[in-house]
Amino acid sequence: MKHSSLMKWFVSREGLYYLALAFLLVVLLPLTLDSFRLNMVGKYLTYAFVAIGLVMCWGKAGILSLGQGVFFGLGGYCMAMFLKLEASTPEATAIQSTPGIPDFMDWNQLTELPWFWEPFHSFSFTLLAVIGVPVLLAFVIGIAMFTRRVGGVYFAIITQAIAAVLTILIIGQQGYTGGVNGITDLQTLMGWDIRTDEARNILYFICVGMLFLCLFAARLVQNRKLGRILVAMNAQEMRVRFSGYDVAAFKIFVFCLAAAFAGIGGALFTLLVGFMSPSFIGIVASIEMVIFCALGGRLSILGAVYGALLVNAAKSGFSESFPELWPFAMGALFIGVVLAFPDGLAGLYKSYVMPLENKVFKRNKSKTAPVATRQTAEKVDDYSPMNDTYSPEKS
Amino acid sequence: MFDGYTSSELMSIFAMQGFAGLSLFSVFVLMALGLAIIFGQMGVINMAHGEFMILGAYTTYLTSGFFQSYLPGLFGGYFFVAMILAFFICAALGALVEWLMIRHLYHRPLDTLLATWGLSLIMQQAYRSIFGAREVGVDLPEWMMGAIPVTDMVDLPINGVFVMIIALSVAVGVYLLMYRSGYGKKVRAVVQNRPMAEAVGINSAGIDRATFALGCGIAGIAGAAFTMIGSTGPSSGQAYIVDTFLVVVFGGAQSLIGTIVSAFGISQAQSTMEFFLSGSMAKVLTLLVVIGILMIRPEGLMALKVRR
């Protein structure tokens, strides 16, 4: 029973969208790109984690966080701290005045490992921290903000200020965090060299796997009652509150979920790129993450993945050939997406490609089973990348 | 952190850092006033506000160059011409932006935030292409150089005092405009009850455009004043935007007095702590305290009491 329903989902239209994305990421790109480019795609995909979180948080629940880079960075720094400790064995750092601590600490005249670095000797603790630290911070911020009914623009500004604070803190506390250079020169993960092409390819596939796990988790949330409440909260917060739901709890939950996704993305980023620095945390980086989500379509979790891929690919393309044009393109993208197509690529897909698809699907269905499956066919057709029919405009 | 200082030394330190904080205060007030008008009165987040300020600064830079080459005799007064020019250029651009972009987004405040961020990226890159990535400075006219000695230990630089005078006179001007003029009455009517204001014949779209232009124009004046105490680069505006937003939110979005009070508090806290801690830690602490207070009191220091 369970098995057959899973099969049915895979041949449904929604399942096909997921299969198409899986085909693109698992088969098409690895076959056509060399190892260097594939690693870059992997890097873009780590931003897709953040974008999926933003779809849940901003698109569905209407909470715009301009500080997602904070959670991305915390996840990334947790992983980087573990890798750095592994790279700083007493043998490898014998030339330092204090062997066995990371090189930047030695440069800053630290003589012992700070206490908060100690637990990162353990890999299992690190894995826990990659999700736990961002979620904990999100939880604290969420409790403070949402129970006091701070929302909308205020929340956006305060999260942005938090991104600013964390960046300044990391840059200022050079001895503890590596400063503006970040944590660099990461070599092995549990003795496995992550800098070889082979290792990077494997990490790419791990990244794709994790991405699909997150996509399914997000899908699980959005298709439940929980997801409906989030959307309802965005449209009519008061009515949801008066219906007896604890609005703040739902907001805290979705904000923590987005933080968890961002943390996972950050950790994978560190593994794929081999370093972590405050430039991926700050205000500019955080607000760019919003555009990944906005371009893909703020209501579509699959769209977010495409958005992250496209914007980052365009960014690398422009920066390689016309670096001075990129800010113009990025700025135009922000303005264009917001003014002309607020539902992003998913919205365009829905209005231009879907009608064609509908024709194809209808024809197939009528050929194979004209009457009996009519109802199921229509039910399947109900799915759209937009998922919901409400408009994001608040009255 | 006060160990090792005598009380008279501490007094002098506070006085000195307090005066140093006043120039930061002036910049905050000038930027935050424009922002507070736009955000408080219209609910629009203008992320490009810093770039409007920089436009004013570049206007001043060009004007000073023009006076140096063509009117060297009048160089002492170029700043006033530059300030007026900066106001009108920024206001004109602001009106254009409102017409092209903002007016379509009034019902989606979070989207204006993203769109104006896009605008700020474009403006920054435009400055970089036109003026180069390096920071530029202007030559101060002679009467603005030097310092006024107040006590043996404390000197007040004239340019800092001058900028503060500008900041305060702009604040007074805005107050008069908002609370003592027909235009201000209309603005406040639209803020408090848009449909009713429209029903009594106020052209609310026109008020919106004028208000946005006014806010941008004040940013232009802020930029002109900014050149007196610092040099200008393409991304100087972005460095101030988060602080300024916090100033506005902290003060209470619709309260001009609150904006000034919070600008004073934040700039003084930052400048005093800078002496005892490193610059970055002072900033972190200030921002954290502000965020903490905002969590306890989300409506800001002085909130407008409105029945909803």
Interface residues (C-beta under 8 A of the other chain):
Chain A: W58 L64 L66 A144 M145 R148 R149 V150 G152 V153 Y154 A156 I157 I158 Q160 A161 I162 A164 V165 I168 L169 I171 G172 I283 V284 I287 V290 I291 A294 E324 P327 F328 M330 G331 A332 L333 F334 I335 G336 V337 V338 L339 P342 P392 E393 K394 S395
Chain B: F39 G43 I45 M101 H104 L105 H107 R108 P109 L110 D111 T112 L113 L114 A115 W117 G118 L119 S120 L121 I122 Q124 Q125 R128 S129 Q238 V242 F245 L246 V249 S278 S280 M281 K283 V284 L287 L288 V290 I291 L294 M295 I296 P298
